[in-house]
């Protein structure tokens, strides 16, 4: 029956959503931002870096905080770990987006076709952009 098919795909969508939630739950520490590698002078006037020698590797994670760009300095020994945190955050963000898409499909599946068609034409009428 039609209803059964719909219920099955709804269940399928819910399963997919919960699989993604489980993946998020298993993810480690997350940190928003972009890891930026650069080199810098350490400030010691007697260091080689102050006299044309090689600079010291430095790393920051930059992110937007209320529209302002914020940079957090990452100690060298923490760089590999923080790199994972940044990657985790990116992955979680992707998963949340995917969950949102699936949730929308789940809702659409729930709305009877006629209602959906009426809503679509309604949204066309209320649309402001005319091309
Ligand atoms: Zn130095």
Boltz pocket constraint, residues with backbone or C-beta under 6 A from the ligand:
constraints:
  - pocket:
      binder: B
      contacts: [[A, 40], [A, 41], [A, 42], [A, 43], [A, 44], [A, 47], [A, 48], [A, 49], [A, 50], [A, 54], [A, 56]]
      max_distance: 6.0
